[in-house]
């Protein structure tokens, strides 16, 4: 299987959740969206879909 590099941005996840929730009739607070983005990131880590690496330059 070929390995690809994917960058996961929790701000992008938060924006996606916000837009989808608003589209469905919900009006979430910013703190709720940040929590959802963090939960999603942790889920991806737990399922080994992503591997947390920090690029230090």
C-alpha angles and dihedrals in degrees: 000000000000118000119223130188116240125182115211114202115193090203089058090048090050092051091049092051092046093052093045094048092048090048088055093050101263124125106204125190117244091247090054091052092049089052091050091050091051091048091050091050091050090049091053090050093048092050090048090239088129134022117217110236128167117211108214115190 
